[in-house]
Amino acid sequence: MSNQTPLVAPPKKRGRLYAIIAIAVVVVAAIVIAITVAVSSGSNSSDDDAAAAGDNAITEGRGSADEPVRIGVVGASDPQWEPYIAAAKDAGISIELVDFTDYAQPNPALTEGDLDLNQFQHIIYLAQYNVSADADLTPIGATAIYPLSLYSTKYTSVDDIQEGETVAVPNDASNLARGLLVLQSAGLVELADGGSPFSTIDDVLPSSKVKVTTLDAALTPTSLPDVAAAIINNDFVTDAGLTSDDAIATDDPTDASAQPYINIFAARAEDKDDKVLLELVDIFQTTAAVTDGVIEASGDTAVLATTPVSELEESLAATEKSYTAAQ
C-alpha cells in the first residue's frame, strides 16, 4: 500500500497548482480589463474634451490659430477685452488684440492690412479719416456711445472758472470739435455760427470766457495742473485717477444728434460681409461679461448701442459729405 501512496498524492498537488494558476489568470484578466476600461475611458474623456473645446474651431484661414483676427484697440487692458477673447475662443475664433496709444495709428494700420478690424472710434472720426486719406473703411457694427466730459483739479463747477483762464481740448479734429461744443454748452466759449461737429480752434470767438489750447488726447489728463480744466476722452479718464463723477460738464450721449458719435467696429470695405468678422461683432454685442466691461471701463457712463449697420453706413456717408463740404 505504501507503494501506492505516491500515486495518489500527485493529483492533489496538481489541484493546488491549477487553483493557483486559475487565480493568477483571473487576477491578470481583471488587471487587463481594468487597464482596458481605464484607457478607453481616458480616451473617451479626451475625445469629449477635445470635442467640447474645438469642434467649432476655425482650423485654417482668418480666425484660425495660425491666422488670428487682429483687432486694433486703444486700451487693451480695459475690462471688456479679456472676456471678449474668451467668448471668441468659445465660438472657435482666435483673435489678437493690437494695442495703440495714439488714435492716429489704428486706421492706417487697418487700411494697410496690418489689422482685420479696429474698435476705438466713432463715426465722425472715421469719416474724417476716410476723406483725408481717401480710404474706404466702413462700420460693421456698433458698440456704445460715450459722453465727452470736462474735468478740473482746481474747480468743482464751471461757474468757478475765471475769465481769461485756459482750457485744454484734444487736438484730433472730431474730438476737438465735440469738446468745443461741450465748452459752449457750459458757457465757457462762443463758437462761430453756433458751432458744428467740424468746428476748429479758429471758430472760438474773442468774446469767449476762456482761452482754448489743443493737446494730444493722451496728454489732456496730465495738463490738469497747468490749466483751469480739460476735456478728457473716456479712454484716459481712469488712467488719470478720475471718475465720471468728477466731471464738471458733459454732453448727452442719448440725444439723437449724438448718433455720429456712436463707437464702431471698422473694417475694410472688401471685408464688410465677412462672416467671421460679423460674428465677432455679434459676440461683442451679446456677451454680458463684455458689455458689463464696456460700462465698467466708462465709469458707468457708456450707452450701449446695437444700431443696424445700414444706419451706421448712412450716417458715415452723410458725415463724410458734410466734412468734405466744410473743408
C-alpha positions in Angstrom: 0.0 0.0 0.0 2.9 2.3 0.8 4.0 2.0 -2.8 0.6 3.4 -4.0 0.7 6.5 -1.8 2.8 8.4 -4.3 0.3 7.5 -7.0 -2.5 9.3 -5.0 -0.5 12.3 -3.9 0.3 14.0 -7.3 -3.3 14.8 -8.3 -3.7 16.8 -5.1 -0.6 18.8 -5.9 -1.8 19.4 -9.4 -5.2 20.6 -8.0 -3.5 23.2 -5.8 -1.3 24.2 -8.7 -4.3 24.5 -11.0 -6.1 26.5 -8.4 -3.1 28.9 -8.1 -2.8 29.2 -11.9 -6.6 29.8 -12.2 -6.5 32.5 -9.5 -3.5 34.1 -11.3 -5.3 34.0 -14.6 -8.3 35.6 -13.1 -6.2 38.4 -11.4 -4.3 39.1 -14.6 -7.5 39.1 -16.6 -9.0 41.5 -14.1 -6.0 43.8 -14.3 -6.1 43.7 -18.2 -9.8 44.5 -18.2 -9.3 47.3 -15.7 -6.5 48.8 -17.7 -8.5 48.5 -20.9 -11.5 50.2 -19.4 -9.3 53.0 -17.9 -7.6 53.6 -21.2 -10.9 53.5 -23.1 -12.5 55.9 -20.5 -9.5 58.2 -20.7 -9.6 58.2 -24.5 -13.3 59.0 -24.5 -12.8 61.7 -21.9 -10.0 63.2 -24.0 -12.2 63.0 -27.1 -15.1 64.6 -25.3 -12.8 67.4 -24.0 -11.4 67.9 -27.5 -14.8 68.0 -29.0 -16.1 70.4 -26.4 -13.1 72.7 -26.9 -12.6 72.5 -30.7 -15.5 71.0 -32.7 -16.4 74.5 -34.0 -12.9 75.9 -34.1 -11.7 77.5 -37.3 -8.7 75.4 -38.4 -7.5 77.5 -41.3 -7.8 81.0 -42.7 -8.9 84.1 -40.9 -9.8 83.3 -37.3 -7.7 80.2 -37.0 -4.9 79.8 -34.5 -2.4 80.4 -37.3 -4.2 83.4 -38.6 -6.0 85.1 -35.7 -8.2 88.1 -36.3 -6.1 91.1 -35.5 -8.2 93.9 -33.8 -6.7 97.3 -33.2 -7.8 99.0 -29.9 -6.8 101.8 -27.7 -6.7 100.4 -24.1 -6.3 96.6 -24.4 -6.3 96.4 -20.6 -9.9 97.6 -20.4 -12.1 95.0 -18.7 -14.2 94.1 -21.7 -11.3 92.6 -23.7 -10.4 89.5 -21.6 -14.0 88.1 -21.6 -14.2 89.0 -25.3 -11.2 87.0 -26.2 -12.6 84.1 -24.2 -16.0 84.3 -25.8 -14.5 84.4 -29.2 -12.4 81.3 -28.4 -15.5 79.5 -27.2 -17.0 80.3 -30.6 -13.9 78.8 -32.3 -12.4 82.1 -33.3 -8.8 83.1 -32.5 -8.2 86.8 -32.1 -5.2 89.0 -31.3 -5.6 92.5 -29.8 -3.2 95.1 -31.1 -2.9 97.9 -28.6 -2.3 101.5 -29.6 -1.7 104.6 -27.5 -2.3 107.1 -30.4 -5.7 107.4 -32.1 -3.9 108.3 -35.3 -2.5 104.8 -35.8 -5.3 102.2 -35.9 -6.9 103.4 -39.1 -3.8 103.5 -41.3 -2.9 100.1 -39.9 -6.3 98.7 -40.9 -6.1 100.3 -44.4 -2.7 98.8 -45.0 -3.8 95.3 -44.0 -1.9 95.1 -40.7 -5.3 94.7 -38.9 -8.5 93.0 -39.8 -10.7 95.2 -37.6 -10.3 98.1 -35.3 -12.6 99.3 -32.4 -11.7 102.6 -30.9 -13.5 105.4 -32.9 -16.9 106.9 -33.6 -18.4 107.6 -37.0 -17.2 111.3 -37.2 -13.6 110.3 -36.6 -13.9 107.6 -39.3 -15.5 110.0 -41.7 -12.7 112.5 -41.3 -10.1 109.8 -41.8 -11.7 108.4 -44.9 -12.0 111.8 -46.5 -8.5 112.9 -45.6 -6.8 109.6 -46.5 -9.1 108.8 -49.5 -9.8 105.5 -47.7 -12.9 103.3 -47.7 -13.1 101.9 -44.1 -16.6 101.1 -43.1 -18.6 100.3 -39.9 -19.7 96.7 -39.5 -21.2 97.1 -36.0 -22.0 99.5 -33.2 -20.6 99.2 -29.6 -21.6 102.2 -27.5 -21.8 106.0 -27.2 -19.5 107.6 -24.6 -20.1 111.1 -23.2 -17.3 113.6 -23.6 -16.6 115.5 -20.4 -14.7 118.4 -18.9 -12.6 117.8 -15.8 -10.7 120.0 -13.4 -8.5 119.6 -10.3 -8.9 123.2 -9.4 -12.6 123.8 -9.7 -15.8 121.8 -8.8 -18.0 123.9 -11.1 -17.6 125.6 -14.4 -19.0 128.8 -12.8 -15.8 129.0 -10.7 -13.5 129.1 -13.8 -12.2 132.6 -14.1 -12.4 134.7 -17.3 -9.3 134.5 -19.4 -8.1 131.2 -18.0 -7.1 128.4 -20.3 -9.0 125.1 -21.0 -7.4 122.2 -22.9 -9.2 120.1 -25.6 -8.0 117.1 -27.6 -6.3 118.1 -30.9 -7.8 115.3 -33.1 -10.4 117.0 -35.3 -13.5 115.2 -34.3 -12.9 115.3 -30.5 -11.7 118.9 -30.7 -15.0 119.9 -32.3 -17.0 117.9 -29.9 -15.0 119.3 -27.0 -15.7 122.8 -28.1 -19.4 122.1 -28.2 -19.2 120.9 -24.6 -17.4 124.1 -23.6 -20.0 126.2 -25.4 -22.8 124.3 -23.7 -21.1 125.0 -20.4 -20.9 128.8 -21.2 -17.1 128.9 -21.5 -16.8 129.6 -25.2 -18.8 131.0 -28.1 -18.3 129.4 -31.5 -18.8 131.0 -34.9 -22.1 130.2 -36.5 -23.2 128.3 -33.3 -20.6 125.6 -33.8 -20.8 122.2 -35.6 -19.2 118.7 -35.5 -16.4 120.3 -37.6 -15.6 123.4 -35.6 -12.0 124.2 -35.1 -9.9 126.3 -32.7 -10.3 129.2 -35.2 -14.1 129.2 -34.6 -13.6 130.2 -30.9 -14.8 133.8 -30.8 -12.8 136.5 -29.0 -15.9 137.1 -26.8 -15.4 133.7 -25.2 -14.9 133.5 -21.4 -11.8 131.3 -21.6 -8.9 130.6 -23.9 -8.6 127.2 -25.5 -5.4 125.2 -26.2 -5.2 121.9 -28.0 -3.2 118.9 -26.9 -2.8 115.3 -27.9 -5.7 113.4 -26.3 -3.4 111.3 -24.2 -1.8 114.4 -22.7 -5.0 116.3 -21.6 -5.2 114.5 -18.2 -1.6 115.4 -17.4 -2.3 119.0 -18.3 -4.8 119.5 -15.4 -2.3 121.0 -13.0 -1.5 123.7 -15.7 -4.9 124.6 -17.0 -8.3 125.5 -15.5 -9.9 122.4 -16.9 -9.5 119.9 -19.7 -11.7 117.8 -22.0 -10.6 114.2 -21.4 -11.6 111.2 -23.5 -13.1 108.2 -21.7 -10.0 106.1 -22.6 -7.9 108.2 -20.4 -10.2 109.2 -17.5 -9.5 106.2 -15.3 -5.7 106.3 -16.0 -5.8 109.9 -14.7 -7.2 108.7 -11.4 -10.6 110.3 -12.2 -14.2 109.0 -12.4 -17.2 110.3 -14.3 -18.4 111.8 -11.1 -15.5 114.2 -11.2 -16.8 115.8 -14.5 -17.9 119.4 -14.2 -19.6 119.4 -17.6 -20.6 116.8 -20.2 -22.6 116.2 -23.3 -25.7 113.9 -23.6 -25.0 110.6 -25.4 -28.7 109.7 -25.5 -29.6 112.7 -27.7 -30.5 111.9 -31.3 -27.8 114.3 -32.5 -25.2 112.1 -30.9 -25.6 109.3 -33.5 -22.4 110.3 -35.3 -20.6 109.7 -32.0 -21.6 106.0 -31.9 -18.4 103.9 -31.5 -18.0 101.2 -34.0 -16.1 98.2 -35.3 -14.5 99.3 -38.6 -13.3 97.0 -41.4 -12.0 97.5 -44.9 -14.9 97.8 -47.4 -13.9 94.5 -49.0 -14.4 92.7 -45.7 -17.7 94.2 -44.6 -19.7 91.0 -45.3 -17.0 88.6 -43.8 -18.9 86.1 -41.7 -16.1 85.7 -39.1 -15.8 89.5 -38.6 -19.6 89.9 -38.3 -19.7 87.0 -35.8 -17.1 88.8 -33.7 -19.4 91.9 -33.7 -22.3 89.8 -32.5 -20.2 88.2 -29.7 -19.2 91.7 -28.5 -22.8 93.0 -28.5 -24.4 89.9 -26.9 -21.9 88.7 -24.3 -22.9 90.0 -20.9 -19.4 90.0 -19.5 -18.2 92.0 -22.4 -20.9 94.7 -22.3 -20.5 94.9 -18.5 -16.8 95.5 -19.1 -17.6 98.3 -21.5 -19.8 100.0 -18.9 -17.2 99.5 -16.2 -14.5 100.9 -18.3 -16.5 104.0 -19.0 -17.3 104.6 -15.3 -20.9 103.6 -15.9 -21.4 106.3 -18.4 -21.5 104.3 -21.7 -24.8 103.9 -23.5 -24.6 100.5 -25.3 -25.6 100.6 -29.0 -26.8 97.9 -31.5 -27.6 100.3 -34.3 -28.2 98.5 -37.6 -25.2 98.6 -39.9 -27.3 100.2 -42.6 -27.9 103.2 -40.4 -24.3 103.4 -39.5 -23.4 103.4 -43.2 -25.9 106.1 -43.9 -24.6 108.2 -41.0 -21.0 107.7 -42.2 -21.9 108.8 -45.8 -23.7 111.9 -44.6 -20.9 112.8 -42.3 -18.3 112.4 -45.0 -20.3 114.6 -47.3 -20.7 117.3 -44.6 -17.0 117.1 -43.7 -15.9 117.4 -47.3 -18.2 120.5 -47.7 -16.7 122.0 -44.6 -13.1 121.8 -46.0 
